[in-house]
Amino acid sequence: MKTRLSSESDEEALVDQAAESRARRLQDFLKGRREYLDLSQEVVADRLEISARAYGNWERGRVHRWTDEKLYSLAEVLEMSEFQTTLLFWYAVARAPQPDLRTPARHADSAGPDTSAFLGDYTAMMNALALPTFVIDQRWDVKMANKAYSELFGGVKSHPTAMPGDNFLRFGLFHPDAPTVLVDHVKWQLAMLAQLSSSIERHGEDRGLQVIRRDVYLHPALRDAYLNDMPDWVLGNGADLVHDQSAVHILRHPNPDVGLQACRLVEETPRALKALGLMRLTLVLVEPDCRLLPDRTASHVHHAP
């Protein structure tokens, strides 16, 4: 009996610790976002149509109960993106603001013959497209990719854990050849680290995502970027790779006739793929504005050996 009670007490303590951690992160998040926008508590309170004292209590975590209405109002007043709004809900009420359409209802790996036939036809359709297109699961494992995607990364050397055809996040974070394709690599990495954080918030039980985060922590420069640079970047940019569809990155195509290209990552996932827990991404390539090109296009800081 004592052992059982002790176990229950330990579980309750862990739950309390998790809640306290989320509360602290929420306070830092609200204050950081407000200060990034250069707003006083009084201005935010006025926009929310509440007293400055009441908003001060919100920012200090003294809230009897967070409601969706309060959280959506905060997100609007603090000009939060979809990604930031999702973080807000996770910190405040430990859930997403709406049903997560990317949570798999079933896995493609265990699909029946009809689904396998559909995926085969879908791959054929993707191969007819000129732009690099690939399909990933919740941990960013690449499940399908077209010929244009393979050609884009055709010059990448073999790597035991970070090939672009295996996991896109791992490639961008850990492959030493990533900066040869993903130009201005540090900016790509910050977006990828934000994506990792967002994915873990949604799918914290996923072992594959946990291992990627562990490997980030094992690399000092990446760990520093994940813990320090990325949160500040999110406050300003407000998005990860998927949600930041207005962002333009630069990449270098191995075909010299193509060369440097501006790249926008666009999600376009049909319902049939979403039902399998999959997401389709396309790298939309266009001629870059010379003002977007970094001064040292080959430079990189955080790649892992």
C-alpha positions in Angstrom: 0.0 0.0 0.0 2.8 2.4 0.9 4.5 1.7 -2.4 1.3 2.4 -4.3 0.8 5.6 -2.5 4.4 6.6 -3.0 4.0 5.9 -6.8 0.8 8.0 -6.9 2.5 10.8 -5.1 5.4 10.8 -7.5 3.1 10.9 -10.5 1.2 13.9 -8.9 4.5 15.6 -8.3 5.5 15.2 -11.9 2.2 16.5 -13.1 2.6 19.5 -10.8 6.1 20.1 -12.0 5.0 20.0 -15.6 2.2 22.5 -14.9 4.6 24.8 -13.1 7.1 24.6 -16.1 4.3 25.5 -18.6 3.2 28.4 -16.4 6.7 29.8 -16.3 7.1 29.4 -20.0 3.7 31.1 -20.6 4.8 34.1 -18.5 8.1 34.5 -20.3 6.3 34.0 -23.7 3.7 36.7 -23.0 6.2 39.2 -21.6 8.7 38.5 -24.4 6.1 38.9 -27.2 4.7 42.1 -25.6 8.2 43.6 -25.3 9.1 42.5 -28.8 6.1 44.6 -30.0 7.2 47.4 -27.7 3.9 47.5 -25.9 3.2 48.4 -22.3 1.0 46.4 -20.1 -1.4 49.3 -20.1 -1.7 49.3 -23.9 -2.3 45.6 -24.1 -4.9 45.8 -21.3 -6.7 48.7 -23.2 -6.8 46.5 -26.4 -8.2 43.6 -24.4 -10.7 46.0 -22.7 -9.7 45.0 -19.3 -7.8 46.8 -16.5 -4.1 47.1 -16.4 -4.1 45.2 -13.1 -6.1 42.4 -14.6 -3.7 42.0 -17.5 -0.7 42.2 -15.1 -2.2 39.2 -13.3 -2.6 37.4 -16.7 1.1 38.0 -17.5 2.1 36.8 -14.0 0.1 33.6 -14.3 -2.6 34.6 -11.8 -5.5 33.4 -13.8 -8.3 31.3 -12.3 -9.1 29.6 -15.6 -7.8 30.1 -19.1 -10.7 30.0 -21.6 -10.4 29.8 -25.4 -11.9 33.3 -25.6 -9.1 34.8 -23.4 -6.4 33.0 -25.3 -7.7 33.9 -28.7 -8.0 37.5 -27.6 -4.4 37.5 -26.3 -3.2 36.0 -29.6 -5.0 38.7 -31.6 -3.8 41.6 -29.4 -0.2 40.4 -29.4 -0.3 39.8 -33.2 0.5 36.1 -32.9 1.0 33.8 -35.8 -0.7 30.4 -36.0 2.5 28.8 -34.6 2.7 31.3 -31.7 -1.0 30.8 -31.0 -0.5 27.1 -30.8 2.4 27.6 -28.3 0.1 29.9 -26.3 -2.5 27.2 -25.9 0.0 24.5 -25.1 1.6 26.7 -22.4 -1.8 27.8 -20.9 -4.0 24.7 -21.2 -1.7 21.9 -22.4 -3.5 21.4 -25.7 -3.7 22.8 -29.2 -6.2 25.5 -30.0 -8.1 23.1 -32.4 -8.0 19.5 -33.4 -4.5 18.8 -34.9 -5.2 17.6 -38.4 -1.6 16.2 -38.6 -2.2 13.7 -35.8 -2.3 10.4 -37.7 -5.6 8.5 -37.6 -3.6 5.5 -38.9 -0.1 4.9 -40.2 0.7 4.7 -43.8 3.2 1.9 -43.0 0.3 -0.4 -41.9 -2.1 0.6 -44.7 -4.0 -1.9 -46.7 -3.8 -2.6 -50.5 -6.1 0.2 -51.5 -4.0 2.8 -49.6 -0.8 1.3 -51.0 -2.2 1.7 -54.5 -3.2 5.3 -53.8 0.3 6.1 -52.5 1.8 4.5 -55.6 -0.4 6.6 -57.8 0.4 9.7 -55.8 4.1 9.1 -56.2 3.7 8.9 -60.0 1.8 12.2 -59.9 4.5 13.8 -57.9 7.2 12.7 -60.3 5.3 14.6 -63.1 5.9 17.9 -61.2 9.0 20.0 -62.0 9.3 21.4 -58.4 10.9 19.4 -55.6 8.1 17.8 -53.6 8.2 15.4 -50.7 5.8 13.8 -48.2 6.7 13.4 -44.5 5.2 12.0 -41.3 5.0 13.8 -38.0 8.7 13.2 -37.2 9.7 14.5 -40.7 10.8 11.1 -42.0 10.5 11.4 -45.8 8.0 8.8 -47.0 7.8 9.9 -50.6 9.8 12.3 -52.8 9.8 13.1 -56.5 12.6 13.1 -59.0 13.1 16.9 -58.7 13.7 16.4 -54.9 16.2 13.7 -55.5 18.0 15.8 -58.1 18.2 18.8 -55.8 20.1 16.7 -53.2 21.9 14.4 -55.7 25.3 15.8 -54.9 25.0 15.2 -51.1 27.5 12.6 -49.8 26.5 9.6 -47.8 25.8 10.1 -44.1 24.7 7.4 -41.6 21.8 9.4 -40.0 21.1 12.6 -41.9 20.3 11.9 -45.5 17.7 14.2 -47.1 15.8 11.2 -48.4 15.4 9.8 -44.9 14.6 12.8 -42.6 14.5 16.4 -43.7 15.1 17.9 -40.3 18.1 15.7 -39.6 19.6 16.6 -43.0 19.3 20.3 -42.4 20.6 20.2 -38.8 23.3 17.5 -38.9 24.6 16.8 -42.5 27.9 18.6 -43.2 26.8 19.0 -46.8 23.6 20.8 -46.0 25.1 24.3 -46.3 26.1 23.5 -49.9 22.4 23.3 -50.8 20.7 25.3 -48.0 22.4 28.6 -48.5 22.6 31.0 -45.5 22.4 27.8 -43.5 22.0 29.3 -40.0 18.6 30.9 -41.0 17.5 27.5 -42.3 18.6 25.9 -39.1 16.7 28.3 -36.9 13.5 27.6 -38.8 14.2 23.9 -38.5 14.8 24.1 -34.8 11.6 26.0 -34.4 9.9 23.3 -36.4 11.4 20.7 -34.1 10.1 22.5 -31.1 6.7 22.9 -32.6 6.5 19.2 -33.6 7.6 18.1 -30.1 4.8 20.4 -28.6 2.3 18.6 -30.8 3.7 15.0 -30.6 5.8 15.0 -27.4 5.5 11.2 -27.1 7.2 10.6 -30.5 10.5 8.8 -29.9 11.9 9.9 -33.2 11.5 13.6 -32.4 12.9 13.1 -28.9 16.0 11.5 -30.4 16.5 14.5 -32.8 16.2 16.8 -29.8 18.7 14.7 -27.9 21.2 14.9 -30.8 20.7 18.7 -30.9 21.6 18.8 -27.2 24.7 16.8 -27.8 26.0 19.3 -30.3 27.1 22.5 -28.4 26.4 25.1 -31.1 23.0 23.6 -32.0 22.1 23.3 -28.3 22.9 27.0 -27.8 20.9 27.9 -30.9 17.9 25.8 -29.8 17.9 27.1 -26.2 18.8 30.8 -26.9 18.7 31.9 -30.5 15.6 30.0 -31.7 13.1 31.3 -29.0 14.1 34.9 -29.8 13.7 34.1 -33.5 10.2 32.7 -32.9 9.1 35.8 -31.0 10.0 37.9 -34.1 9.2 35.6 -37.0 6.4 33.7 -35.3 6.6 30.6 -37.3 8.4 27.4 -38.1 9.1 25.9 -41.5 5.5 24.9 -42.2 3.7 27.9 -40.9 6.2 30.5 -42.1 4.9 30.3 -45.7 5.7 34.0 -46.3 9.4 33.4 -45.6 11.9 33.1 -48.5 15.1 31.1 -48.0 17.9 30.6 -50.5 19.2 27.3 -51.8 21.7 26.2 -54.4 20.7 23.7 -57.1 23.5 21.4 -58.2 22.6 22.1 -61.8 24.8 25.1 -62.7 22.1 26.3 -65.2 19.7 26.6 -62.2 22.2 27.7 -59.5 21.0 30.0 -56.6 17.2 30.0 -56.2 14.8 31.7 -53.8 12.8 29.0 -52.0 9.4 29.1 -50.3 8.3 26.0 -48.5 4.6 25.4 -49.2 2.4 22.9 -47.6 -0.4 21.4 -49.8 -1.7 18.2 -48.2 -4.8 16.5 -49.5 -7.2 15.0 -47.0 -6.3 11.4 -48.0 -2.7 12.1 -46.9 -3.7 13.9 -43.7 -5.8 10.9 -42.8 -2.6 8.8 -43.0 -0.7 11.2 -40.7 1.3 12.5 -43.7 2.0 16.0 -45.0 3.2 17.1 -48.5 5.7 19.9 -48.9 6.8 21.6 -52.0 10.0 23.7 -52.4 8.8 26.5 -54.7 11.9 27.8 -56.5 12.1 31.2 -58.2 14.9 33.6 -59.3 16.2 35.3 -56.1 16.1 39.0 -55.4 19.8 39.9 -55.1 19.0 41.8 -51.9 18.1 38.4 -50.3 21.4 36.8 -51.0 23.8 36.6 -48.0 27.2 38.2 -48.3 28.9 34.8 -47.8 26.6 32.2 -49.3 28.9 29.3 -48.3 29.2 30.2 -44.6 27.7 28.0 -41.9 28.2 27.7 -38.2 26.1 25.0 -36.6 26.5 21.9 -38.7 27.4 18.7 -36.9 30.3 16.6 -38.1 
